[in-house]
């Protein structure tokens, strides 16, 4: 079994960030602009200016174990190590950066694995996340003469185990706050509006997750989309603009969760917990909380175990 998440630089410094962004932003699944127009802009402007700024953001959330995303994904794999009975190896990889998907698939095959479940940890399907992780796995297999059998984890945006784990996490996190939120926001990673128009189900998956979670919690959620990049129109409403507007509408205390992320990362810890807080308080807000992702919590691991065991049916006996 190979757990896959997006990726991260090896270090919180400009050179490492530049290498990471070069790989990430060169993926045609991520930036759907003709290569002839995009690559000169990427290498001539973006990779000359953005890495220093991004490195500063990474330094604000870096830990003793390195990148939060890498550390948490590693812990998720370790927590599942013995979850599926003898003979099932649980490993992890990153779509961009290290450990690379191709390297880990080769290592699993070398260890004797003839059946591999690739599990992109993206609840809501998007071509720029789920599909490109699968692309990398299929590309690695294309270079093998003797291929293992391969399965991939489908999106789980409406899986009862996922919704129940989210709801339990939100209830516990809100109960631990020293204030009662006037509103709870669900902030999903943004995508260009064009992806929706081209048929990508991501926006619909996010909306369904929010609706099911709202029903489970018994209260409406404010839904928004973060991490806009470039000048194109993105999915709306934008998280930063919404946070700036809410205090003027009487929402002075807010809790924000990020249900599209399986693990806390720069987008949750810096973009929401730091910059989102600043935006909300500067606009007149009084109390702000960024709720943790499921990460390697007991509830999060139980959810993964339930979903992944289902995908292994027919391959291994129930543990």
C-alpha positions as CSV (number, residue, x, y, z in Angstrom):
1,X,0.0,0.0,0.0
2,X,1.4,3.4,-1.0
3,X,-0.1,6.5,0.7
4,X,0.4,9.6,-1.6
5,X,0.2,13.2,-0.8
6,X,1.1,16.3,-2.8
7,X,4.7,17.0,-1.8
8,X,7.0,19.5,-0.2
9,X,10.5,21.0,-0.5
10,X,13.3,19.1,1.3
11,X,14.2,22.3,3.1
12,X,12.7,25.6,3.9
13,X,15.2,27.5,1.8
14,X,14.9,29.1,-1.6
15,X,16.9,26.6,-3.6
16,X,14.9,23.6,-2.4
17,X,11.7,25.5,-2.9
18,X,12.7,26.4,-6.4
19,X,13.4,22.7,-7.3
20,X,10.0,21.7,-5.8
21,X,8.1,24.4,-7.6
22,X,9.8,23.7,-10.9
23,X,8.5,20.1,-10.7
24,X,5.1,21.0,-9.4
25,X,4.3,23.9,-11.7
26,X,5.7,22.1,-14.8
27,X,3.0,19.5,-14.5
28,X,0.4,20.1,-17.3
29,X,-2.3,18.7,-15.0
30,X,-1.6,21.5,-12.5
31,X,-1.2,24.4,-14.9
32,X,-3.4,23.9,-18.0
33,X,-1.8,26.6,-20.1
34,X,-0.1,25.8,-23.4
35,X,3.5,24.9,-22.7
36,X,4.8,27.3,-25.2
37,X,3.3,30.2,-23.2
38,X,3.7,28.8,-19.7
39,X,7.2,27.5,-19.5
40,X,9.0,30.8,-20.4
41,X,6.9,32.5,-17.8
42,X,7.6,29.8,-15.2
43,X,11.4,29.8,-15.7
44,X,11.8,33.4,-16.6
45,X,9.7,35.0,-13.9
46,X,8.0,32.8,-11.4
47,X,11.0,30.6,-10.4
48,X,13.1,33.7,-10.1
49,X,10.8,35.5,-7.7
50,X,8.4,33.1,-5.9
51,X,10.9,30.7,-4.2
52,X,12.2,33.3,-1.7
53,X,8.7,34.3,-0.6
54,X,7.5,30.7,-0.4
55,X,10.6,29.7,1.6
56,X,9.8,32.4,4.2
57,X,6.3,30.9,4.5
58,X,7.7,27.4,4.8
59,X,10.1,28.5,7.6
60,X,7.1,29.8,9.6
61,X,5.6,26.3,9.8
62,X,8.8,24.0,9.6
63,X,9.2,21.6,12.5
64,X,12.0,19.6,14.0
65,X,10.9,16.7,11.8
66,X,10.9,18.9,8.7
67,X,7.9,19.7,6.6
68,X,4.6,19.2,8.5
69,X,3.1,17.5,5.5
70,X,6.0,15.0,5.1
71,X,6.2,14.3,8.8
72,X,2.4,13.7,9.2
73,X,2.2,11.5,6.1
74,X,5.1,9.5,7.4
75,X,3.3,9.1,10.7
76,X,0.1,8.1,9.0
77,X,1.9,5.3,7.2
78,X,3.6,4.1,10.4
79,X,0.2,4.1,12.2
80,X,-1.2,1.8,9.5
81,X,1.8,-0.5,9.4
82,X,0.1,-3.4,11.2
83,X,-3.5,-2.5,10.4
84,X,-4.1,-5.0,7.5
85,X,-2.5,-8.2,8.7
86,X,0.8,-9.9,8.0
87,X,2.4,-9.5,4.6
88,X,0.9,-6.0,3.9
89,X,3.5,-3.3,3.7
90,X,2.4,0.3,4.1
91,X,4.7,3.0,2.6
92,X,4.3,6.6,1.6
93,X,5.3,8.9,-1.2
94,X,4.9,12.4,-2.5
95,X,3.7,13.4,-6.0
96,X,6.3,16.1,-6.2
97,X,9.6,16.0,-4.3
98,X,10.7,13.0,-2.2
99,X,10.1,10.2,-1.6
100,X,9.0,9.9,-5.2
101,X,6.1,7.7,-6.3
102,X,8.2,5.8,-8.8
103,X,11.0,5.2,-6.3
104,X,8.6,3.8,-3.7
105,X,6.8,1.6,-6.2
106,X,10.1,0.1,-7.3
107,X,11.0,-0.5,-3.7
108,X,7.7,-2.2,-3.0
109,X,8.1,-4.4,-6.0
110,X,11.7,-5.2,-5.0
111,X,10.3,-6.2,-1.6
112,X,8.1,-8.8,-3.3
113,X,4.8,-6.9,-3.5
114,X,2.8,-8.3,-6.4
115,X,-0.4,-6.3,-5.6
116,X,-0.2,-2.6,-4.8
117,X,-2.9,-0.2,-3.7
118,X,-2.0,3.4,-4.5
119,X,-3.9,5.7,-2.2
120,X,-3.9,9.4,-3.1
121,X,-5.0,11.2,0.1
122,X,-7.3,13.7,-1.7
123,X,-10.9,13.3,-0.5
124,X,-12.3,15.4,-3.4
125,X,-11.2,14.2,-6.9
126,X,-9.4,16.7,-9.1
127,X,-7.3,16.2,-12.2
128,X,-4.6,18.4,-10.6
129,X,-4.3,16.2,-7.5
130,X,-5.8,12.7,-7.7
131,X,-5.3,12.2,-11.5
132,X,-1.7,13.4,-11.5
133,X,-0.8,11.1,-8.6
134,X,-2.2,8.2,-10.5
135,X,-0.4,9.4,-13.7
136,X,2.9,9.1,-11.9
137,X,2.1,5.6,-10.7
138,X,1.1,4.5,-14.1
139,X,4.2,6.1,-15.6
140,X,6.4,4.1,-13.2
141,X,4.7,0.9,-14.2
142,X,5.2,1.7,-17.8
143,X,8.9,1.3,-17.2
144,X,8.6,-2.1,-15.6
145,X,8.8,-5.3,-17.6
146,X,7.1,-7.3,-14.8
147,X,4.4,-5.1,-13.4
148,X,2.6,-5.6,-10.1
149,X,-1.2,-5.5,-10.1
150,X,-2.4,-2.0,-9.2
151,X,-5.5,-0.5,-7.6
152,X,-6.1,3.1,-6.8
153,X,-8.1,4.7,-4.0
154,X,-11.2,6.5,-5.4
155,X,-12.2,9.9,-4.1
156,X,-13.9,9.7,-0.7
157,X,-15.6,13.1,-0.4
158,X,-18.9,11.6,0.6
159,X,-17.7,8.4,2.3
160,X,-19.6,8.0,5.7
161,X,-16.3,7.2,7.5
162,X,-14.8,10.4,6.2
163,X,-17.8,12.6,7.1
164,X,-18.1,11.0,10.5
165,X,-14.4,11.5,11.2
166,X,-14.6,15.1,10.1
167,X,-17.7,15.8,12.2
168,X,-16.2,14.2,15.3
169,X,-12.9,16.2,14.9
170,X,-14.8,19.5,14.4
171,X,-17.0,18.8,17.5
172,X,-13.9,18.0,19.7
173,X,-11.9,20.9,18.4
174,X,-14.7,23.5,18.8
175,X,-15.4,22.2,22.3
176,X,-11.8,22.8,23.3
177,X,-11.9,26.5,22.2
178,X,-12.1,29.3,24.7
179,X,-14.9,30.9,22.6
180,X,-18.1,29.9,20.9
181,X,-17.8,30.5,17.1
182,X,-20.4,32.6,15.4
183,X,-19.7,30.6,12.3
184,X,-17.7,27.7,11.1
185,X,-16.0,28.0,7.7
186,X,-14.9,25.1,5.5
187,X,-12.0,26.3,3.3
188,X,-11.1,24.1,0.3
189,X,-8.1,24.5,-1.9
190,X,-9.1,26.6,-4.9
191,X,-8.9,25.6,-8.6
192,X,-9.4,27.7,-11.7
193,X,-13.0,28.1,-12.7
194,X,-12.1,26.6,-16.0
195,X,-11.6,23.2,-14.4
196,X,-15.2,23.1,-13.5
197,X,-16.3,24.2,-17.0
198,X,-14.1,21.4,-18.5
199,X,-15.9,18.8,-16.5
200,X,-13.7,18.3,-13.4
201,X,-15.9,17.2,-10.5
202,X,-13.8,18.9,-7.8
203,X,-16.2,21.8,-7.1
204,X,-19.2,19.5,-6.8
205,X,-17.2,17.1,-4.5
206,X,-16.3,20.0,-2.2
207,X,-19.9,21.2,-2.1
208,X,-21.2,17.8,-1.3
209,X,-18.6,17.3,1.5
210,X,-19.7,20.6,3.0
211,X,-23.3,19.7,2.7
212,X,-22.9,16.3,4.4
213,X,-20.7,17.8,7.1
214,X,-23.2,20.5,7.7
215,X,-25.9,18.0,8.1
216,X,-23.8,15.9,10.5
217,X,-22.9,18.9,12.6
218,X,-26.5,20.3,12.6
219,X,-25.4,23.8,11.5
220,X,-24.7,25.6,8.2
221,X,-21.1,26.1,7.1
222,X,-19.5,29.0,5.3
223,X,-17.8,27.5,2.2
224,X,-14.9,29.2,0.5
225,X,-11.9,28.4,-1.7
226,X,-8.3,29.4,-0.9
227,X,-4.9,29.5,-2.6
228,X,-5.6,31.5,-5.7
229,X,-2.7,31.9,-8.1
230,X,-2.4,34.0,-11.2
231,X,-5.0,36.2,-13.0
232,X,-7.5,33.6,-14.1
233,X,-10.9,33.4,-12.5
234,X,-10.9,30.8,-9.7
235,X,-13.6,29.0,-7.8
236,X,-15.5,31.4,-5.5
237,X,-16.0,32.7,-3.0
238,X,-12.4,33.3,-2.0
239,X,-11.4,32.4,1.5
240,X,-9.4,35.6,2.1
241,X,-12.1,37.9,0.8
242,X,-14.7,36.0,2.8
243,X,-12.7,36.3,6.0
244,X,-12.3,40.0,5.4
245,X,-16.1,40.5,4.9
246,X,-17.5,38.4,7.7
247,X,-16.8,40.8,10.6
248,X,-18.8,43.5,8.8
249,X,-21.7,41.0,8.7
250,X,-21.6,40.4,12.4
251,X,-19.4,37.3,12.5
252,X,-16.8,38.2,15.1
253,X,-15.7,34.7,16.2
254,X,-14.9,32.1,13.6
255,X,-13.5,28.6,13.4
256,X,-12.0,27.4,10.1
257,X,-11.5,23.8,9.0
258,X,-9.8,22.6,5.8
259,X,-11.5,19.3,4.9
260,X,-9.8,18.9,1.6
261,X,-6.4,18.3,3.3
262,X,-5.5,15.0,4.8
263,X,-2.6,16.5,6.7
264,X,-1.7,20.0,7.9
265,X,0.6,21.7,5.6
266,X,1.7,25.2,4.4
267,X,-1.8,25.9,3.1
268,X,-3.4,25.3,6.4
269,X,-0.7,26.3,8.9
270,X,0.6,29.4,7.1
271,X,-2.2,30.5,4.7
272,X,-5.1,29.9,7.1
273,X,-3.7,29.8,10.7
274,X,-1.4,32.8,10.2
275,X,-2.5,34.9,7.3
276,X,-6.2,34.0,7.5
277,X,-6.1,35.0,11.2
278,X,-4.5,38.3,10.4
279,X,-7.0,39.1,7.7
280,X,-10.0,38.3,9.9
281,X,-8.7,40.2,13.0
282,X,-7.7,43.2,10.9
283,X,-11.3,43.4,9.5
284,X,-12.7,43.6,13.0
285,X,-12.9,40.0,14.0
286,X,-12.4,39.1,17.7
287,X,-11.6,35.4,17.9
288,X,-10.2,33.1,15.2
289,X,-9.3,29.4,15.3
290,X,-7.8,27.1,12.6
291,X,-9.0,23.6,13.4
292,X,-6.5,20.8,12.7
293,X,-6.8,18.4,9.8
294,X,-7.5,14.7,10.6
295,X,-3.7,14.1,10.4
296,X,-2.6,11.0,12.3
297,X,-5.3,11.4,15.0
298,X,-7.0,8.3,16.2
299,X,-10.1,9.2,14.3
300,X,-8.2,10.0,11.1
301,X,-6.3,6.7,11.2
302,X,-9.5,4.7,12.0
303,X,-11.1,6.4,8.9
304,X,-8.1,5.5,6.7
305,X,-8.1,1.9,8.0
306,X,-11.8,1.5,7.2
307,X,-11.6,2.9,3.7
308,X,-8.3,1.2,2.7
309,X,-9.4,-2.2,4.1
310,X,-12.4,-2.0,1.8
311,X,-10.1,-1.4,-1.2
312,X,-8.0,-4.4,-0.3
313,X,-11.0,-6.8,-0.3
314,X,-10.2,-9.9,-2.3
315,X,-6.5,-9.3,-1.9
316,X,-6.1,-9.9,1.8
317,X,-8.3,-11.4,4.5
318,X,-9.8,-9.0,7.0
319,X,-7.3,-8.2,9.8
